[in-house]
Amino acid sequence: MEAVQAGCPVVLTEDVYLAADLVAAGAAVFSPQEPEAAAEVIGGLLDDVERRSEMRAAAHRYTASTLGSDSVARQYSDLIAARR
């Protein structure tokens, strides 16, 4: 999550927690677990400056809306309210 919060394009496998959410938000891409396929995905990102820029912006939007202090406070408030 630190890389996402820093706006770094992230390459994840499907079994990583929040991977599907991050990919759906445009902040990450899926990679197969095979080394050659992963290298191809990473290489593709290294060659695509525009895509990395778009992923960086998406990462900032995702973290602001999901991990920002207001969002976290709202999530805790909702959790507490649901337990009452």
N, C-alpha and C positions, 0 to 999 in steps of 0.2 A: 504494500500500500504506500510505502514511502516513495517509491519510484513514481507511482501514479500521482501522488500529491505534489511531487516535484515537477510533474509535467513530462516525464520521460515516456516515450512510446514503450509499451510493454508487450512481450511475447509470452504467452501462457499456454499450458496444456489444459485440456478440458476438465481435469480433475482438481484444479486449483480453486480454492474457495473464492467466490465472487467472480470467477472467470467469465461466466456467461453474462453477468451484469456489465462487466467492463467492456466486453466485446460488443454487446448491444449498444452501449453508450458511445462506442467508437474510440475508446481510450486504450484498447488492447486488441491483439489479434491472436487467434488460436494457432498453435503449432503442433504437428504430430510429435510423438515422443522419439521417433527415430532421428538420430543425429544428422543424417544427410538432409532429411526433410526440414528439420529445424534450422539448419544452416541456410537452406534455401529461403525460408521465410524471413530470417534475420537479414540475409543479404538483400532481399527485396526491399526491406525497410531502409536499409543503409543507402540504397540507390534511389530512393524516392523521397526527396526533401519535402515535397508538398504534402505527401501522406503523413510524414512524421509531424509536420506542423499542424495538420488537422487533428491528429491523435493527441498532440500536446494540448490544443485548445479543448478537445473533448475531455481530456483528463482533468483539466482545471474546472470545467463545468460539472463533471461528475463529483469531484471531491467537494466542491462548494455546495452542491445540492444534497449530497449524501453524507459527507463527513465533516462539514462545517459545524461550528459550535451551535448554531441555531437548529440545524437538522438533528444533531445528536441529542440536544435538549428536548426537542419535540419527540424523538423516538423514545427516550426514557420516560417522558411524561405519558406517552401513549401506553407504554408497557406497564407503568404503575397504575394507570386508570383501568387497564384491562384486568388487573389482578384484584381490584376492589370489588 
